[in-house]
Amino acid sequence: MLTVISICVLTVALNIFFGYFRVRARKYSLQWFLYIHLPIPVIIIARVYSGLDFRYIPLFVLAAVLGQIFGGKLEL
């Protein structure tokens, strides 16, 4: 269970970072697309390396979406 929580925290943190930059990029540009999709391989590698089953993927997708939303709302 600690592994699932750790990967969820990693997922949210990565996507907050990328979500912050995503909202500042022109919508549907290459940068915008990359800011959404670059964190995905890191999350996949973390899940596979930790030996978690595929049934946790929806939880990680939810964490990624929340991270993108929170990151987009940051005003630094």
C-alpha positions as CSV (number, residue, x, y, z in Angstrom):
1,M,0.0,0.0,0.0
2,L,2.9,2.4,0.7
3,T,4.2,1.8,-2.8
4,V,0.8,2.8,-4.3
5,I,0.8,6.0,-2.2
6,S,4.4,6.8,-3.1
7,I,3.7,6.4,-6.8
8,C,0.5,8.5,-6.5
9,V,2.5,11.3,-4.8
10,L,5.2,11.1,-7.5
11,T,2.5,11.2,-10.2
12,V,0.8,14.3,-8.6
13,A,4.2,16.1,-8.1
14,L,5.4,15.5,-11.6
15,N,2.1,16.6,-13.1
16,I,1.9,19.7,-10.9
17,F,5.3,20.8,-12.4
18,F,4.3,20.0,-16.0
19,G,0.7,21.4,-15.5
20,Y,2.2,24.7,-14.4
21,F,4.0,25.0,-17.7
22,R,1.2,23.5,-19.8
23,V,-1.2,26.4,-19.1
24,R,1.5,28.8,-20.2
25,A,2.0,27.1,-23.6
26,R,-0.2,27.8,-26.6
27,K,-3.1,25.3,-26.6
28,Y,-2.5,22.3,-28.8
29,S,1.1,23.2,-29.6
30,L,3.9,20.7,-29.4
31,Q,5.0,22.1,-26.1
32,W,1.5,21.8,-24.7
33,F,1.3,18.2,-25.9
34,L,4.7,17.4,-24.4
35,Y,3.9,18.9,-21.0
36,I,0.9,16.6,-20.8
37,H,2.6,13.4,-22.0
38,L,6.3,13.6,-20.8
39,P,5.5,12.4,-17.2
40,I,3.8,9.3,-18.4
41,P,6.9,7.1,-19.1
42,V,8.2,8.0,-15.6
43,I,5.0,6.8,-14.0
44,I,4.9,3.6,-16.1
45,I,8.5,2.8,-15.2
46,A,7.8,3.4,-11.5
47,R,4.7,1.1,-11.7
48,V,6.5,-1.7,-13.5
49,Y,9.6,-1.4,-11.4
50,S,7.6,-1.6,-8.2
51,G,5.7,-4.7,-9.5
52,L,2.3,-3.2,-9.2
53,D,-0.6,-4.7,-11.2
54,F,-2.3,-3.0,-14.1
55,R,-5.4,-2.5,-12.0
56,Y,-3.8,0.5,-10.3
57,I,-3.5,2.4,-13.6
58,P,-6.9,4.2,-13.2
59,L,-5.7,5.5,-9.8
60,F,-2.5,6.9,-11.4
61,V,-4.4,8.4,-14.3
62,L,-6.6,10.2,-11.7
63,A,-3.5,11.4,-9.8
64,A,-2.0,12.7,-13.1
65,V,-5.1,14.6,-14.0
66,L,-5.4,16.1,-10.6
67,G,-1.7,17.1,-10.7
68,Q,-2.2,18.8,-14.1
69,I,-5.2,20.7,-12.8
70,F,-3.5,21.8,-9.6
71,G,-0.4,22.8,-11.5
72,G,-2.4,24.8,-14.0
73,K,-4.0,26.8,-11.2
74,L,-0.6,27.7,-9.5
75,E,0.3,31.4,-9.6
76,L,4.0,31.7,-8.8
